[in-house]
Amino acid sequence: MTRYTGLAITTSLLALAGGCSQMGGSSAAKPKDGELAVPADYRSWPKFLVNIDRPDAKQVRDIYLNPTGHATRAGDPFPNGTISVMDIFAARENPDGTLMKGADGKLLKGALAKVFVMGKGAGWGETVTPAELKNGDWIYSGFKADARTPSSDDIATCRACHLPVAGKDFVHRYDEYFEKRGSAPAYGKR
C-alpha cells in the first residue's frame, strides 16, 4: 500500500467516524414540523384505531402506531421514537349530501384524502413557535393522498387540537386505544 493510499483510507475512515458520531449524538439535527416523512411500511404496523367516524369533518380515520409506541403501557407517556400515521378518508355521500352509513351505522370510507404523521423524539418540540402551541416533544407532518406531497393544512391547527389532551401525552383517544388493545399483544398480532 502506498503512502497516499493509506492516507486516503485513513481520511475516509475518520470522515465516516465523524459522521457516525453525529447520528446519535446531541449535535444531530432534530426534525421540525413538516419534516417527518410517511414511513413506507406503516400499514403493516399495529392499528391504533380504525374506522373512526368524524361526521363533523365528513371523514373516516384509520390510525397506525409503530412498534415503539405500541409497546407503551396504559398510563405511561409514549416513548421517544413513537410514530403514528393517520389516514384520512373522505366519507362517502348520498346524492342528497347526507353521509352514507353501513349496516353497522358507521360512515363508509371514500377516497383517501390526506395522510398525517405525528412523531416524538427527545427535544423535537423545542423549536415550535408560538411556544403556547408546543405539544411536548411531538411534531407533525401532513401530506396529500399520495403520502409525498405536503398538504396545505396548517400544522398549528393540529397542535391546537392536541393541546387539550396534554394529560394523555397529547394523544387523542389514548384511553380508548388502551381499552380496546387490552394488555400489550406481541407486535404483528392485531
C-alpha positions as a Markdown table, in Angstrom:
| # | Residue | x | y | z |
|---|---|---|---|---|
| 1 | Met | 0.0 | 0.0 | 0.0 |
| 2 | Thr | 1.4 | 3.4 | -0.9 |
| 3 | Arg | 1.6 | 6.2 | 1.5 |
| 4 | Tyr | -1.1 | 8.1 | -0.4 |
| 5 | Thr | -3.5 | 5.2 | -0.4 |
| 6 | Gly | -3.0 | 4.7 | 3.3 |
| 7 | Leu | -3.7 | 8.4 | 3.9 |
| 8 | Ala | -6.8 | 8.3 | 1.7 |
| 9 | Ile | -8.1 | 5.3 | 3.6 |
| 10 | Thr | -7.4 | 6.9 | 7.0 |
| 11 | Thr | -9.0 | 10.2 | 5.9 |
| 12 | Ser | -12.1 | 8.3 | 4.7 |
| 13 | Leu | -12.4 | 6.3 | 8.0 |
| 14 | Leu | -12.1 | 9.5 | 10.0 |
| 15 | Ala | -14.8 | 11.2 | 8.0 |
| 16 | Leu | -17.0 | 8.1 | 8.4 |
| 17 | Ala | -16.4 | 8.0 | 12.1 |
| 18 | Gly | -17.2 | 11.7 | 12.4 |
| 19 | Gly | -20.4 | 11.3 | 10.5 |
| 20 | Cys | -21.5 | 8.3 | 12.7 |
| 21 | Ser | -20.8 | 10.2 | 15.9 |
| 22 | Gln | -23.2 | 12.9 | 14.8 |
| 23 | Met | -26.1 | 10.4 | 14.0 |
| 24 | Gly | -26.9 | 9.6 | 17.6 |
| 25 | Gly | -25.3 | 12.5 | 19.4 |
| 26 | Ser | -26.8 | 15.7 | 20.6 |
| 27 | Ser | -25.4 | 17.5 | 17.6 |
| 28 | Ala | -27.8 | 15.6 | 15.3 |
| 29 | Ala | -30.4 | 17.8 | 13.7 |
| 30 | Lys | -33.8 | 17.4 | 15.3 |
| 31 | Pro | -36.7 | 17.3 | 12.8 |
| 32 | Lys | -39.3 | 20.0 | 12.8 |
| 33 | Asp | -42.9 | 20.2 | 11.9 |
| 34 | Gly | -43.3 | 19.2 | 8.3 |
| 35 | Glu | -40.1 | 17.2 | 8.1 |
| 36 | Leu | -41.4 | 13.8 | 9.1 |
| 37 | Ala | -41.9 | 11.5 | 6.1 |
| 38 | Val | -44.6 | 8.9 | 5.8 |
| 39 | Pro | -43.0 | 5.5 | 6.6 |
| 40 | Ala | -43.5 | 3.2 | 3.6 |
| 41 | Asp | -44.5 | 0.2 | 5.8 |
| 42 | Tyr | -46.9 | 2.0 | 8.2 |
| 43 | Arg | -49.9 | -0.1 | 7.2 |
| 44 | Ser | -48.1 | -3.2 | 8.5 |
| 45 | Trp | -47.9 | -1.6 | 12.0 |
| 46 | Pro | -50.3 | -2.3 | 14.8 |
| 47 | Lys | -53.5 | -0.4 | 14.4 |
| 48 | Phe | -54.1 | 2.3 | 16.9 |
| 49 | Leu | -57.7 | 2.7 | 16.0 |
| 50 | Val | -59.6 | 2.2 | 12.7 |
| 51 | Asn | -62.9 | 3.4 | 11.2 |
| 52 | Ile | -63.1 | 6.5 | 13.4 |
| 53 | Asp | -66.2 | 8.4 | 12.3 |
| 54 | Arg | -65.8 | 12.2 | 12.1 |
| 55 | Pro | -69.2 | 13.3 | 10.7 |
| 56 | Asp | -68.4 | 16.9 | 11.6 |
| 57 | Ala | -65.5 | 16.8 | 9.2 |
| 58 | Lys | -67.1 | 14.3 | 6.7 |
| 59 | Gln | -64.2 | 12.0 | 7.4 |
| 60 | Val | -63.3 | 8.4 | 8.4 |
| 61 | Arg | -59.9 | 7.9 | 10.0 |
| 62 | Asp | -57.5 | 5.0 | 10.5 |
| 63 | Ile | -54.5 | 5.4 | 12.8 |
| 64 | Tyr | -51.4 | 3.2 | 12.9 |
| 65 | Leu | -48.8 | 3.1 | 15.6 |
| 66 | Asn | -45.2 | 1.9 | 15.2 |
| 67 | Pro | -43.9 | -0.9 | 17.4 |
| 68 | Thr | -42.1 | 1.5 | 19.7 |
| 69 | Gly | -45.4 | 3.3 | 20.5 |
| 70 | His | -47.3 | 0.0 | 20.6 |
| 71 | Ala | -45.1 | -1.3 | 23.4 |
| 72 | Thr | -46.3 | 1.5 | 25.7 |
| 73 | Arg | -48.3 | 0.5 | 28.8 |
| 74 | Ala | -51.6 | 2.2 | 29.7 |
| 75 | Gly | -51.0 | 5.2 | 31.9 |
| 76 | Asp | -47.4 | 5.8 | 30.6 |
| 77 | Pro | -46.4 | 8.5 | 28.0 |
| 78 | Phe | -45.4 | 7.3 | 24.6 |
| 79 | Pro | -41.6 | 6.9 | 24.4 |
| 80 | Asn | -39.3 | 8.8 | 22.1 |
| 81 | Gly | -39.2 | 7.1 | 18.8 |
| 82 | Thr | -43.0 | 6.7 | 18.7 |
| 83 | Ile | -44.6 | 7.5 | 15.3 |
| 84 | Ser | -48.3 | 7.4 | 14.4 |
| 85 | Val | -49.8 | 7.8 | 11.0 |
| 86 | Met | -53.3 | 8.7 | 10.3 |
| 87 | Asp | -55.1 | 8.0 | 7.0 |
| 88 | Ile | -58.0 | 10.4 | 6.5 |
| 89 | Phe | -60.6 | 9.2 | 4.1 |
| 90 | Ala | -63.5 | 11.3 | 2.8 |
| 91 | Ala | -66.8 | 9.9 | 4.0 |
| 92 | Arg | -69.0 | 8.7 | 1.1 |
| 93 | Glu | -72.0 | 10.9 | 0.5 |
| 94 | Asn | -75.5 | 10.1 | -0.8 |
| 95 | Pro | -76.8 | 12.2 | -3.7 |
| 96 | Asp | -78.6 | 14.5 | -1.3 |
| 97 | Gly | -75.4 | 15.3 | 0.5 |
| 98 | Thr | -76.0 | 13.2 | 3.6 |
| 99 | Leu | -73.3 | 10.8 | 4.7 |
| 100 | Met | -73.6 | 7.2 | 3.7 |
| 101 | Lys | -73.6 | 4.6 | 6.5 |
| 102 | Gly | -73.1 | 0.9 | 6.5 |
| 103 | Ala | -75.3 | -1.7 | 8.2 |
| 104 | Asp | -73.3 | -1.2 | 11.4 |
| 105 | Gly | -74.3 | 2.5 | 11.4 |
| 106 | Lys | -70.7 | 3.6 | 10.7 |
| 107 | Leu | -69.7 | 6.0 | 8.0 |
| 108 | Leu | -68.5 | 4.5 | 4.7 |
| 109 | Lys | -65.0 | 5.3 | 3.6 |
| 110 | Gly | -64.5 | 7.1 | 0.3 |
| 111 | Ala | -61.2 | 8.0 | -1.3 |
| 112 | Leu | -58.1 | 8.6 | 0.8 |
| 113 | Ala | -57.8 | 12.4 | 1.2 |
| 114 | Lys | -54.8 | 13.0 | 3.4 |
| 115 | Val | -52.1 | 11.3 | 5.5 |
| 116 | Phe | -50.8 | 12.8 | 8.7 |
| 117 | Val | -47.7 | 11.8 | 10.7 |
| 118 | Met | -47.1 | 12.5 | 14.4 |
| 119 | Gly | -43.7 | 11.7 | 15.8 |
| 120 | Lys | -42.0 | 12.1 | 19.2 |
| 121 | Gly | -38.3 | 12.4 | 19.9 |
| 122 | Ala | -36.1 | 14.0 | 22.5 |
| 123 | Gly | -36.1 | 17.7 | 22.1 |
| 124 | Trp | -38.2 | 17.6 | 18.9 |
| 125 | Gly | -40.7 | 20.2 | 20.1 |
| 126 | Glu | -38.1 | 22.7 | 21.2 |
| 127 | Thr | -38.3 | 24.9 | 18.1 |
| 128 | Val | -42.1 | 25.1 | 18.0 |
| 129 | Thr | -43.5 | 28.6 | 17.8 |
| 130 | Pro | -45.5 | 30.0 | 19.2 |
| 131 | Ala | -44.5 | 28.4 | 22.5 |
| 132 | Glu | -48.1 | 28.0 | 23.7 |
| 133 | Leu | -48.7 | 25.5 | 20.9 |
| 134 | Lys | -46.0 | 23.1 | 22.0 |
| 135 | Asn | -47.1 | 19.5 | 22.4 |
| 136 | Gly | -44.2 | 18.3 | 24.4 |
| 137 | Asp | -41.7 | 16.6 | 22.1 |
| 138 | Trp | -44.3 | 15.8 | 19.4 |
| 139 | Ile | -44.0 | 17.1 | 15.8 |
| 140 | Tyr | -46.4 | 16.8 | 12.9 |
| 141 | Ser | -46.4 | 16.5 | 9.1 |
| 142 | Gly | -49.3 | 16.5 | 6.7 |
| 143 | Phe | -49.5 | 15.1 | 3.2 |
| 144 | Lys | -51.9 | 14.8 | 0.3 |
| 145 | Ala | -53.3 | 11.3 | -0.5 |
| 146 | Asp | -50.1 | 10.3 | -2.4 |
| 147 | Ala | -48.3 | 10.5 | 1.0 |
| 148 | Arg | -45.4 | 12.5 | -0.6 |
| 149 | Thr | -46.8 | 15.9 | -1.5 |
| 150 | Pro | -47.1 | 18.2 | 1.6 |
| 151 | Ser | -50.7 | 19.2 | 2.3 |
| 152 | Ser | -51.6 | 22.9 | 2.7 |
| 153 | Asp | -53.0 | 22.2 | 6.2 |
| 154 | Asp | -51.7 | 24.4 | 8.9 |
| 155 | Ile | -49.8 | 22.3 | 11.4 |
| 156 | Ala | -50.7 | 24.9 | 14.1 |
| 157 | Thr | -54.3 | 23.6 | 13.8 |
| 158 | Cys | -53.0 | 20.1 | 14.6 |
| 159 | Arg | -51.1 | 21.4 | 17.6 |
| 160 | Ala | -54.1 | 23.4 | 18.9 |
| 161 | Cys | -56.3 | 20.4 | 18.6 |
| 162 | His | -53.9 | 18.2 | 20.6 |
| 163 | Leu | -53.3 | 20.7 | 23.4 |
| 164 | Pro | -56.5 | 19.8 | 25.4 |
| 165 | Val | -55.2 | 16.2 | 25.8 |
| 166 | Ala | -51.8 | 17.2 | 27.3 |
| 167 | Gly | -52.6 | 14.9 | 30.3 |
| 168 | Lys | -52.7 | 12.0 | 27.8 |
| 169 | Asp | -49.4 | 12.8 | 26.2 |
| 170 | Phe | -51.2 | 15.0 | 23.6 |
| 171 | Val | -52.7 | 11.8 | 22.1 |
| 172 | His | -56.4 | 11.8 | 21.3 |
| 173 | Arg | -58.3 | 8.6 | 22.1 |
| 174 | Tyr | -55.5 | 7.5 | 24.4 |
| 175 | Asp | -57.8 | 5.7 | 26.9 |
| 176 | Glu | -59.9 | 4.2 | 24.1 |
| 177 | Tyr | -56.8 | 2.7 | 22.5 |
| 178 | Phe | -55.7 | 1.0 | 25.7 |
| 179 | Glu | -59.2 | -0.2 | 26.5 |
| 180 | Lys | -59.5 | -1.8 | 23.0 |
| 181 | Arg | -56.0 | -3.1 | 22.9 |
| 182 | Gly | -56.0 | -4.6 | 26.4 |
| 183 | Ser | -52.7 | -6.0 | 27.5 |
| 184 | Ala | -49.9 | -5.3 | 25.1 |
| 185 | Pro | -50.1 | -8.0 | 22.4 |
| 186 | Ala | -46.9 | -9.1 | 20.6 |
| 187 | Tyr | -46.2 | -7.0 | 17.5 |
| 188 | Gly | -48.0 | -8.2 | 14.5 |
| 189 | Lys | -50.9 | -9.8 | 16.3 |
| 190 | Arg | -53.8 | -7.4 | 16.0 |
